[in-house]
Amino acid sequence: MINPLDPQITAVIGRAGQFRLLRAMAELANSSVPLDKREAEALRVAHAATLTLAEYQERAS
């Protein structure tokens, strides 16, 4: 099992690479159907929000 949000993954492939991995995983989970514009934008926003929250929580601890 892979955790695509693992900070070690981000350290190696960067945020853009991590987003591409998330997108590929979402498309594979959807019978390899590419995400449409709205779905891709929703994933981008969710990814950015998740990373922002993780950074905030890391600073708060």
Buried (B, 14 or more C-beta within 10 A) or exposed (E): EEEBBEEEBBEEBEEEEBBEBBBEEBBEEEEEEEBEEEBBEEBBEEBEEEBEEEEEEEEEE
